[in-house]
Amino acid sequence: MKDHLRARGYRWSDGSDGRPKSWWIEIADEALDDELRYLRSQIYHSDEADPPVKRLTAFDRFKA
């Protein structure tokens, strides 16, 4: 599955920077439903999968 995720633009976080160990991608809010649909059908193979989503604003990204 990592090849599918990587081809879609996901990156691996090994947890060394404080984030959880996981594959992650940044997308616009408008693309969230499509991305969740992709993950549920192609990666998790379950319509009930609920992958964690973290919303990141410009304030979160650039706070000092």
C-alpha positions as CSV (number, residue, x, y, z in Angstrom):
1,M,0.0,0.0,0.0
2,K,2.9,2.4,0.6
3,D,3.5,2.6,-3.2
4,H,-0.1,3.6,-3.7
5,L,0.1,6.2,-1.0
6,R,3.4,7.6,-2.2
7,A,2.1,7.8,-5.8
8,R,-0.8,9.9,-4.5
9,G,1.6,12.3,-2.8
10,Y,1.6,10.9,0.7
11,R,4.7,11.2,2.8
12,W,5.9,9.0,5.7
13,S,6.5,10.5,9.2
14,D,8.7,8.4,11.4
15,G,7.6,10.2,14.5
16,S,10.9,11.8,15.1
17,D,9.5,15.3,14.7
18,G,6.7,14.9,17.2
19,R,4.0,13.9,14.7
20,P,2.6,10.3,14.9
21,K,4.1,7.6,12.9
22,S,1.9,7.7,9.8
23,W,1.5,8.4,6.1
24,W,0.2,12.0,5.6
25,I,-0.7,14.5,3.0
26,E,-1.9,18.1,3.0
27,I,-5.0,18.8,0.9
28,A,-7.5,21.6,0.6
29,D,-10.7,21.3,2.6
30,E,-12.6,20.9,-0.7
31,A,-10.6,17.7,-1.5
32,L,-11.2,16.0,1.9
33,D,-14.3,14.1,1.0
34,D,-12.7,12.7,-2.2
35,E,-9.5,11.7,-0.3
36,L,-11.5,10.0,2.5
37,R,-13.4,8.1,-0.2
38,Y,-10.2,7.0,-1.8
39,L,-8.7,5.9,1.5
40,R,-11.8,3.9,2.5
41,S,-12.1,2.2,-0.9
42,Q,-8.5,1.6,-2.0
43,I,-6.5,1.5,1.3
44,Y,-8.7,0.5,4.2
45,H,-11.2,-1.5,2.1
46,S,-14.0,-0.5,4.5
47,D,-16.7,2.1,4.2
48,E,-16.6,2.5,8.0
49,A,-12.9,3.4,8.3
50,D,-12.3,6.7,10.0
51,P,-8.7,7.8,9.4
52,P,-7.6,10.6,11.7
53,V,-7.7,14.1,10.1
54,K,-5.9,17.1,11.5
55,R,-7.0,20.5,10.3
56,L,-4.1,22.9,9.9
57,T,-4.6,26.6,9.5
58,A,-2.1,29.2,8.5
59,F,-2.0,30.4,12.1
60,D,-1.1,26.8,13.3
61,R,1.5,26.4,10.6
62,F,3.3,29.7,11.2
63,K,2.9,30.3,14.9
64,A,6.2,31.1,16.7
